[in-house]
Amino acid sequence: MIYKEKVKIARLWDQETRTSRAGTEYPYRQVLFEKQENGYTDALYFEVIGQVTDDLFKAKVGDEAEIEFRPDCHEYNGRWYSRLRLVSVSLPKPKEQPKAQPVQQTKEEGFDDLPF
């Protein structure tokens, strides 16, 4: 089951490079999102690896984003552990400034640009 939320980036840790048991390096980053709802602030914390870290590369604290995540749980030594897995992050694209159009000069009939 995947959930979608519109959130604000509350804290963004620096990206790190970690190494798996097999010796493969992968990008790792931590991020904390907050959502205001009914006067309460809900926090969502993620440890992010792989491609999703690239989506966060241009993000900064205070940016709004739309995230997709799914809850995950697993058993280890008779105990159950839960966590949230970040599936995707969509940051709003920066608004482009309208490009100035070059002014076209029109020549009047019989008018010449020469000073003499």
C-alpha positions, 0 to 999 in steps of 0.5 A, a space after each residue: 500500500 502506497 501513501 501520498 502526502 504533501 509535506 515540507 522539508 524540516 531537516 535534511 542531513 548531508 548525503 553520505 556514501 555507504 558500503 554494503 556487506 557485498 562491498 557495493 557503495 550506495 548513496 544514503 541520506 536522512 530526511 525529516 518531513 513535516 505536515 500541518 493538519 488540524 493544528 497538529 504537526 506530524 513528522 515523517 522520518 526517512 533513511 533514504 538510499 539509492 535513486 531517491 537520494 538524487 531527487 533530494 539533491 536539489 532540495 533545501 529545508 523549507 521546500 514543499 514536496 509531494 512524497 510517496 511512501 509505504 510502511 514496511 515491517 519485518 521480524 528479527 529474533 522474535 521482535 517486530 520492527 516497523 519503518 517507512 520506505 520513501 518511494 518517490 519525492 516530487 519537488 515543485 519546479 522553479 517558476 521560469 521568468 518570462 524571457 524578454 522579447 527583442 524589440 524589433 525596429 521598423 524602418 519607415 519608408 524613405 528613412 535611412 539610418 545614415 547620419 549624413 
